[in-house]
Amino acid sequence: ITSGFGGGKGVATALGGLLAFDWVLTAIAAVAHVLARRFSGYVSLASVFMVWTVPLAQAVGLLTGWRTTGGVAVTAALAALITLRHASNFGRIRAGTESRHGQRTPTNSTTDST
């Protein structure tokens, strides 16, 4: 069931798995996504930023003693995979053709809207 969405299922699945693993890391990731989307306007960029905050937060937690369990390598590998899957989005961002959050994607309609 995709509810008509063209993307985001992999990131949503990763976030759901993270929620089952650790709700605090999920909250950190969700806040990172909201902030990145707000400042950049790009959902794809925010999603990649979000997944990289998880291994970073885990590493900081291990170094500071806040966390006692690892998993940094696993979450970094998942973040790398998600980053690779977003390569075409980064190309569209560089080209200026990626739509921003809240914008409608351009259509090829030739009808006049006046």
CYANA upper distance limits for C-alpha pairs under 8 A (distance plus 0.5 A):
  2 THR  CA      6 GLY  CA      8.35
  2 THR  CA      9 LYS  CA      8.18
  8 GLY  CA     12 ALA  CA      6.46
  9 LYS  CA     13 THR  CA      6.51
 10 GLY  CA     14 ALA  CA      6.66
 10 GLY  CA     82 ILE  CA      8.05
 11 VAL  CA     15 LEU  CA      6.61
 11 VAL  CA     47 SER  CA      7.43
 11 VAL  CA     51 VAL  CA      8.50
 11 VAL  CA     82 ILE  CA      7.72
 12 ALA  CA     16 GLY  CA      6.62
 13 THR  CA     17 GLY  CA      6.66
 14 ALA  CA     18 LEU  CA      6.59
 15 LEU  CA     19 LEU  CA      6.63
 15 LEU  CA     26 THR  CA      7.28
 16 GLY  CA     20 ALA  CA      6.98
 17 GLY  CA     21 PHE  CA      6.83
 18 LEU  CA     22 ASP  CA      6.40
 18 LEU  CA     23 TRP  CA      7.75
 18 LEU  CA     25 LEU  CA      7.77
 18 LEU  CA     26 THR  CA      6.45
 19 LEU  CA     23 TRP  CA      5.46
 19 LEU  CA     25 LEU  CA      8.18
 19 LEU  CA     26 THR  CA      5.92
 22 ASP  CA     26 THR  CA      6.87
 23 TRP  CA     27 ALA  CA      6.64
 24 VAL  CA     28 ILE  CA      6.79
 25 LEU  CA     29 ALA  CA      6.57
 25 LEU  CA     54 VAL  CA      6.83
 25 LEU  CA     57 ALA  CA      7.78
 25 LEU  CA     58 GLN  CA      8.38
 26 THR  CA     30 ALA  CA      6.54
 26 THR  CA     54 VAL  CA      8.46
 27 ALA  CA     31 VAL  CA      6.67
 28 ILE  CA     32 ALA  CA      6.69
 28 ILE  CA     53 THR  CA      8.11
 28 ILE  CA     54 VAL  CA      8.12
 28 ILE  CA     57 ALA  CA      8.49
 29 ALA  CA     33 HIS  CA      6.70
 29 ALA  CA     50 MET  CA      5.56
 29 ALA  CA     51 VAL  CA      7.31
 29 ALA  CA     53 THR  CA      6.62
 29 ALA  CA     54 VAL  CA      6.75
 30 ALA  CA     34 VAL  CA      6.77
 30 ALA  CA     50 MET  CA      7.42
 31 VAL  CA     35 LEU  CA      6.66
 32 ALA  CA     36 ALA  CA      6.50
 32 ALA  CA     46 ALA  CA      8.04
 32 ALA  CA     49 PHE  CA      7.57
 32 ALA  CA     50 MET  CA      5.89
 32 ALA  CA     53 THR  CA      7.66
 33 HIS  CA     37 ARG  CA      6.46
 33 HIS  CA     46 ALA  CA      5.45
 33 HIS  CA     47 SER  CA      6.50
 33 HIS  CA     49 PHE  CA      7.24
 33 HIS  CA     50 MET  CA      5.48
 34 VAL  CA     38 ARG  CA      6.52
 34 VAL  CA     46 ALA  CA      7.83
 35 LEU  CA     39 PHE  CA      6.66
 35 LEU  CA     46 ALA  CA      8.34
 36 ALA  CA     40 SER  CA      6.28
 36 ALA  CA     41 GLY  CA      8.03
 36 ALA  CA     42 TYR  CA      8.43
 36 ALA  CA     45 LEU  CA      7.89
 36 ALA  CA     46 ALA  CA      5.30
 36 ALA  CA     49 PHE  CA      7.51
 36 ALA  CA     50 MET  CA      8.47
 37 ARG  CA     41 GLY  CA      5.32
 37 ARG  CA     42 TYR  CA      6.04
 37 ARG  CA     43 VAL  CA      6.13
 37 ARG  CA     45 LEU  CA      7.85
 37 ARG  CA     46 ALA  CA      5.48
 37 ARG  CA    101 HIS  CA      7.97
 40 SER  CA     45 LEU  CA      8.03
 40 SER  CA     46 ALA  CA      8.04
 41 GLY  CA    100 ARG  CA      5.52
 41 GLY  CA    101 HIS  CA      5.82
 42 TYR  CA     46 ALA  CA      6.70
 42 TYR  CA     98 GLU  CA      8.37
 42 TYR  CA     99 SER  CA      7.75
 42 TYR  CA    100 ARG  CA      5.40
 42 TYR  CA    101 HIS  CA      6.18
 43 VAL  CA     47 SER  CA      6.50
 43 VAL  CA    100 ARG  CA      7.65
 43 VAL  CA    101 HIS  CA      6.59
 44 SER  CA     48 VAL  CA      6.86
 44 SER  CA     86 HIS  CA      7.38
 44 SER  CA     89 ASN  CA      7.14
 45 LEU  CA     49 PHE  CA      6.62
 45 LEU  CA     90 PHE  CA      8.16
 46 ALA  CA     50 MET  CA      6.46
 47 SER  CA     51 VAL  CA      6.85
 48 VAL  CA     52 TRP  CA      6.88
 48 VAL  CA     79 ALA  CA      7.67
 48 VAL  CA     82 ILE  CA      7.33
 48 VAL  CA     83 THR  CA      6.33
 48 VAL  CA     86 HIS  CA      8.25
 49 PHE  CA     53 THR  CA      6.88
 50 MET  CA     54 VAL  CA      7.55
 51 VAL  CA     55 PRO  CA      8.24
 51 VAL  CA     75 THR  CA      8.39
 51 VAL  CA     78 LEU  CA      8.39
 51 VAL  CA     79 ALA  CA      5.70
 51 VAL  CA     82 ILE  CA      8.28
 52 TRP  CA     56 LEU  CA      6.95
 52 TRP  CA     76 ALA  CA      7.40
 52 TRP  CA     79 ALA  CA      6.16
 53 THR  CA     57 ALA  CA      6.33
 54 VAL  CA     58 GLN  CA      6.61
 54 VAL  CA     75 THR  CA      7.27
 54 VAL  CA     76 ALA  CA      8.37
 55 PRO  CA     59 ALA  CA      6.52
 55 PRO  CA     71 GLY  CA      8.24
 55 PRO  CA     72 VAL  CA      5.39
 55 PRO  CA     73 ALA  CA      7.97
 55 PRO  CA     75 THR  CA      6.04
 55 PRO  CA     76 ALA  CA      6.00
 56 LEU  CA     60 VAL  CA      6.66
 56 LEU  CA     72 VAL  CA      8.28
 57 ALA  CA     61 GLY  CA      6.44
 58 GLN  CA     62 LEU  CA      6.67
 58 GLN  CA     67 ARG  CA      7.66
 58 GLN  CA     70 GLY  CA      7.29
 58 GLN  CA     71 GLY  CA      8.00
 58 GLN  CA     72 VAL  CA      6.54
 59 ALA  CA     63 LEU  CA      6.68
 59 ALA  CA     70 GLY  CA      8.17
 59 ALA  CA     72 VAL  CA      6.94
 60 VAL  CA     64 THR  CA      6.56
 61 GLY  CA     65 GLY  CA      6.31
 61 GLY  CA     66 TRP  CA      5.15
 61 GLY  CA     67 ARG  CA      5.21
 61 GLY  CA     68 THR  CA      8.21
 62 LEU  CA     66 TRP  CA      6.78
 62 LEU  CA     67 ARG  CA      5.54
 62 LEU  CA     68 THR  CA      6.53
 62 LEU  CA     69 THR  CA      7.77
 62 LEU  CA     70 GLY  CA      7.56
 71 GLY  CA     75 THR  CA      6.80
 72 VAL  CA     76 ALA  CA      6.41
 73 ALA  CA     77 ALA  CA      6.55
 74 VAL  CA     78 LEU  CA      6.82
 75 THR  CA     79 ALA  CA      6.54
 76 ALA  CA     80 ALA  CA      6.58
 77 ALA  CA     81 LEU  CA      6.76
 78 LEU  CA     82 ILE  CA      6.70
 79 ALA  CA     83 THR  CA      6.52
 80 ALA  CA     84 LEU  CA      6.69
 81 LEU  CA     85 ARG  CA      6.76
 82 ILE  CA     86 HIS  CA      6.87
 83 THR  CA     87 ALA  CA      7.12
 86 HIS  CA     90 PHE  CA      7.01
 87 ALA  CA     91 GLY  CA      6.91
 88 SER  CA     92 ARG  CA      6.85
 89 ASN  CA     93 ILE  CA      6.69
 89 ASN  CA     98 GLU  CA      7.29
 90 PHE  CA     94 ARG  CA      6.70
 91 GLY  CA     95 ALA  CA      6.66
 92 ARG  CA     96 GLY  CA      6.39
 92 ARG  CA     97 THR  CA      5.53
 92 ARG  CA     98 GLU  CA      5.33
 93 ILE  CA     97 THR  CA      6.64
 93 ILE  CA     98 GLU  CA      5.53
 99 SER  CA    103 GLN  CA      6.61
 99 SER  CA    104 ARG  CA      7.72
 99 SER  CA    105 THR  CA      6.62
